């Protein structure tokens, strides 16, 4: 899947750990301002995988955060490692 670039590692980790499900607001925080068509495409891919995993959403317009990150190729462990390295190099 062609996923937009995240706005920052910190933002991605904050969204991941703060929300069990995400909607348009959180997706825009994660990737920056996106068109409604792009957001719809991202959520549709996540919803499809949720269906494959027999998962339901709490709300109609949200998707499971962990599934979404997985489908969108956002590796939380890798993001954490990169954030840690930036702090070690005092670049954070």
N, CA, C and O of each residue as an XYZ file, in Angstrom:
368
protein
N       0.836     -1.179      0.000
C       0.000      0.000      0.000
C       0.881      1.242      0.000
O       1.902      1.291      0.685
N       0.484      2.223     -0.758
C       1.203      3.493     -0.830
C       0.743      4.383      0.328
O      -0.296      5.037      0.248
N       1.525      4.394      1.388
C       1.173      5.131      2.596
C       1.902      6.465      2.637
O       3.090      6.532      2.320
N       1.198      7.535      3.027
C       1.874      8.834      3.169
C       2.959      8.773      4.245
O       2.997      7.841      5.049
N       3.823      9.757      4.250
C       4.892      9.860      5.238
C       4.338     10.433      6.542
O       3.532     11.363      6.527
N       4.777      9.872      7.668
C       4.325     10.387      8.955
C       4.897     11.772      9.204
O       5.949     12.126      8.671
N       4.193     12.557     10.023
C       4.657     13.908     10.323
C       5.871     13.881     11.237
O       6.788     14.686     11.075
N       5.885     12.957     12.200
C       7.038     12.810     13.083
C       6.936     11.491     13.842
O       5.852     10.930     13.998
N       8.067     11.016     14.302
C       8.098      9.788     15.093
C       7.311      9.987     16.383
O       6.524      9.124     16.773
N       7.518     11.111     17.038
C       6.816     11.380     18.296
C       5.300     11.380     18.102
O       4.568     10.800     18.904
N       4.839     12.021     17.055
C       3.403     12.069     16.783
C       2.862     10.674     16.514
O       1.798     10.313     17.018
N       3.583      9.891     15.728
C       3.136      8.530     15.414
C       3.022      7.695     16.690
O       2.043      6.971     16.874
N       4.009      7.794     17.561
C       3.974      7.034     18.814
C       2.872      7.539     19.732
O       2.217      6.743     20.406
N       2.662      8.831     19.768
C       1.589      9.385     20.595
C       0.225      8.888     20.110
O      -0.607      8.477     20.920
N      -0.006      8.922     18.814
C      -1.270      8.431     18.258
C      -1.434      6.952     18.571
O      -2.511      6.520     18.981
N      -0.386      6.179     18.383
C      -0.452      4.732     18.602
C      -0.790      4.395     20.051
O      -1.670      3.574     20.311
N      -0.104      5.018     20.979
C      -0.288      4.677     22.383
C      -1.466      5.393     23.050
O      -1.888      4.996     24.136
N      -2.001      6.441     22.419
C      -3.097      7.201     23.023
C      -4.487      6.757     22.585
O      -5.475      7.060     23.254
N      -4.570      6.045     21.472
C      -5.883      5.724     20.909
C      -5.969      4.250     20.509
O      -5.139      3.752     19.748
N      -6.978      3.568     21.031
C      -7.184      2.177     20.605
C      -7.785      2.126     19.210
O      -7.575      1.166     18.469
N      -8.535      3.163     18.857
C      -9.071      3.313     17.503
C      -8.837      4.740     17.046
O      -8.837      5.673     17.849
N      -8.638      4.897     15.743
C      -8.384      6.232     15.202
C      -9.357      6.550     14.072
O      -9.842      5.669     13.362
N      -9.618      7.843     13.940
C     -10.483      8.357     12.879
C      -9.749      9.418     12.078
O      -8.521      9.495     12.101
N     -10.512     10.228     11.374
C      -9.930     11.240     10.489
C      -8.987     12.198     11.214
O      -7.917     12.526     10.701
N      -9.382     12.646     12.408
C      -8.565     13.613     13.154
C      -7.180     13.037     13.449
O      -6.168     13.702     13.226
N      -7.137     11.809     13.947
C      -5.865     11.180     14.295
C      -5.037     10.846     13.054
O      -3.809     10.930     13.079
N      -5.709     10.470     11.980
C      -4.998     10.174     10.727
C      -4.349     11.443     10.186
O      -3.225     11.403      9.686
N      -5.051     12.567     10.285
C      -4.455     13.845      9.865
C      -3.304     14.248     10.779
O      -2.323     14.825     10.308
N      -3.399     13.958     12.071
C      -2.270     14.222     12.972
C      -1.066     13.380     12.555
O       0.068     13.860     12.546
N      -1.321     12.142     12.216
C      -0.281     11.181     11.880
C       0.446     11.532     10.581
O       1.674     11.482     10.520
N      -0.310     11.884      9.552
C       0.258     12.098      8.219
C       0.239     13.548      7.742
O       0.750     13.841      6.660
N      -0.331     14.450      8.514
C      -0.523     15.807      8.015
C      -1.850     15.871      7.281
O      -2.550     14.866      7.161
N      -2.182     17.017      6.804
C      -3.482     17.225      6.157
C      -3.581     16.375      4.893
O      -2.769     16.504      3.977
N      -4.590     15.507      4.858
C      -4.816     14.628      3.712
C      -6.196     14.885      3.125
O      -7.088     15.396      3.802
N      -6.357     14.528      1.869
C      -7.677     14.641      1.245
C      -8.605     13.592      1.841
O      -8.155     12.577      2.373
N      -9.888     13.847      1.746
C     -10.863     12.888      2.268
C     -10.769     11.556      1.513
O     -11.022     10.498      2.088
N     -10.409     11.609      0.240
C     -10.260     10.379     -0.547
C      -9.091      9.537     -0.037
O      -9.194      8.312      0.035
N      -7.990     10.181      0.313
C      -6.828      9.460      0.838
C      -7.144      8.852      2.198
O      -6.796      7.702      2.465
N      -7.799      9.619      3.049
C      -8.181      9.096      4.362
C      -9.111      7.901      4.193
O      -8.960      6.889      4.877
N     -10.053      8.017      3.300
C     -10.992      6.926      3.035
C     -10.260      5.675      2.565
O     -10.578      4.568      3.001
N      -9.284      5.845      1.681
C      -8.503      4.710      1.171
C      -7.726      4.033      2.296
O      -7.685      2.805      2.371
N      -7.115      4.821      3.161
C      -6.360      4.274      4.287
C      -7.270      3.504      5.237
O      -6.952      2.391      5.657
N      -8.411      4.116      5.570
C      -9.342      3.461      6.492
C      -9.953      2.206      5.870
O     -10.168      1.212      6.563
N     -10.229      2.248      4.585
C     -10.797      1.082      3.898
C      -9.836     -0.105      3.971
O     -10.265     -1.234      4.207
N      -8.549      0.141      3.772
C      -7.547     -0.929      3.852
C      -7.489     -1.503      5.262
O      -7.395     -2.718      5.439
N      -7.545     -0.629      6.268
C      -7.516     -1.088      7.658
C      -8.794     -1.857      7.997
O      -8.731     -2.900      8.647
N      -9.946     -1.354      7.565
C     -11.227     -2.045      7.825
C     -11.235     -3.423      7.184
O     -11.742     -4.379      7.772
N     -10.680     -3.533      5.990
C     -10.619     -4.822      5.297
C      -9.816     -5.829      6.110
O     -10.221     -6.982      6.257
N      -8.678     -5.389      6.636
C      -7.855     -6.282      7.452
C      -8.548     -6.605      8.771
O      -8.433     -7.723      9.273
N      -9.257     -5.648      9.327
C     -10.014     -5.926     10.551
C     -11.056     -7.015     10.292
O     -11.260     -7.893     11.131
N     -11.705     -6.959      9.147
C     -12.679     -7.992      8.774
C     -11.988     -9.343      8.657
O     -12.514    -10.352      9.125
N     -10.815     -9.369      8.038
C     -10.047    -10.615      7.914
C      -9.696    -11.198      9.277
O      -9.613    -12.416      9.435
N      -9.489    -10.323     10.265
C      -9.125    -10.752     11.618
C     -10.337    -10.894     12.541
O     -10.190    -11.088     13.747
N     -11.529    -10.796     11.963
C     -12.782    -10.879     12.738
C     -12.836     -9.856     13.873
O     -13.216    -10.182     14.998
N     -12.454     -8.628     13.565
C     -12.473     -7.538     14.548
C     -13.551     -6.537     14.167
O     -13.801     -6.294     12.987
N     -14.179     -5.965     15.169
C     -15.184     -4.931     14.957
C     -14.666     -3.601     15.482
O     -13.805     -3.560     16.360
N     -15.198     -2.517     14.937
C     -14.877     -1.175     15.429
C     -15.853     -0.798     16.518
O     -16.998     -1.249     16.523
N     -15.397      0.035     17.444
C     -16.288      0.575     18.468
C     -17.218      1.617     17.866
O     -18.371      1.755     18.272
N     -16.693      2.344     16.890
C     -17.469      3.381     16.221
C     -17.408      3.153     14.712
O     -16.474      2.541     14.194
N     -18.407      3.650     14.040
C     -18.554      3.417     12.599
C     -17.402      4.005     11.769
O     -17.010      3.431     10.753
N     -16.868      5.138     12.203
C     -15.893      5.864     11.388
C     -14.452      5.744     11.889
O     -13.601      6.555     11.524
N     -14.177      4.748     12.713
C     -12.823      4.566     13.216
C     -12.305      3.179     12.845
O     -13.064      2.283     12.476
N     -10.993      3.040     12.956
C     -10.340      1.751     12.698
C      -9.421      1.428     13.870
O      -8.946      2.332     14.558
N      -9.174      0.162     14.093
C      -8.273     -0.269     15.145
C      -6.873      0.264     14.855
O      -6.349      0.084     13.756
N      -6.281      0.912     15.831
C      -4.982      1.559     15.646
C      -3.883      0.558     15.306
O      -3.113      0.775     14.370
N      -3.807     -0.536     16.060
C      -2.744     -1.521     15.825
C      -2.860     -2.135     14.434
O      -1.854     -2.318     13.748
N      -4.076     -2.452     14.023
C      -4.285     -3.026     12.681
C      -3.928     -1.995     11.617
O      -3.262     -2.320     10.634
N      -4.366     -0.759     11.808
C      -4.075      0.295     10.833
C      -2.569      0.483     10.663
O      -2.073      0.537      9.538
N      -1.843      0.584     11.771
C      -0.395      0.750     11.678
C       0.232     -0.435     10.942
O       1.139     -0.255     10.130
N      -0.244     -1.621     11.224
C       0.276     -2.820     10.560
C       0.019     -2.761      9.053
O       0.927     -2.991      8.254
N      -1.203     -2.456      8.677
C      -1.571     -2.389      7.254
C      -0.818     -1.273      6.539
O      -0.428     -1.422      5.381
N      -0.616     -0.165      7.227
C       0.052      0.989      6.619
C       1.571      0.889      6.672
O       2.266      1.796      6.213
N       2.093     -0.200      7.224
C       3.539     -0.420      7.251
C       4.277      0.409      8.277
O       5.468      0.675      8.115
N       3.596      0.824      9.329
C       4.228      1.609     10.389
C       4.616      0.665     11.520
O       3.759      0.168     12.250
N       5.895      0.427     11.653
C       6.439     -0.514     12.628
C       6.766      0.243     13.919
O       7.738      0.995     13.984
N       5.941      0.030     14.937
C       6.103      0.765     16.193
C       7.454      0.473     16.848
O       8.102      1.386     17.358
N       7.878     -0.776     16.840
C       9.179     -1.125     17.439
C      10.313     -0.377     16.727
O      11.236      0.108     17.380
N      10.249     -0.283     15.413
C      11.265      0.439     14.656
C      11.214      1.938     14.964
O      12.255      2.579     15.107
N      10.017      2.488     15.066
C       9.885      3.908     15.414
C      10.472      4.188     16.789
O      11.150      5.197     16.985
N      10.213      3.295     17.745
C      10.771      3.466     19.090
C      12.294      3.395     19.076
O      12.967      4.165     19.761
N      12.829      2.465     18.292
C      14.286      2.326     18.184
C      14.898      3.588     17.576
O      15.931      4.069     18.042
N      14.269      4.112     16.552
C      14.771      5.326     15.906
C      14.708      6.523     16.849
O      15.632      7.336     16.889
N      13.616      6.631     17.607
C      13.472      7.722     18.568
C      14.561      7.629     19.638
O      15.157      8.638     20.017
N      14.811      6.426     20.112
C      15.852      6.212     21.123
C      17.220      6.621     20.577
O      18.001      7.269     21.273
N      17.502      6.244     19.342
C      18.796      6.575     18.726
C      18.942      8.088     18.564
O      20.016      8.636     18.813
N      17.877      8.761     18.153
C      17.921     10.219     18.031
C      18.239     10.868     19.369
O      19.003     11.832     19.430
N      17.656     10.342     20.442
C      17.933     10.897     21.776
C      19.392     10.649     22.161
O      20.045     11.533     22.715
N      19.909      9.443     21.869
C      21.304      9.127     22.184
C      22.249     10.069     21.442
O      23.271     10.482     21.990
N      21.917     10.406     20.219
C      22.753     11.297     19.408
C      22.465     12.773     19.692
O      23.053     13.669     19.087
N      21.548     12.994     20.622
C      21.123     14.345     20.993
C      20.617     15.120     19.785
O      20.871     16.315     19.638
N      19.896     14.411     18.926
C      19.278     15.040     17.751
C      17.784     15.186     17.922
O      17.086     15.659     17.025
N      17.295     14.774     19.086
C      15.858     14.831     19.337
C      15.508     16.073     20.105
O      14.338     16.300     20.413
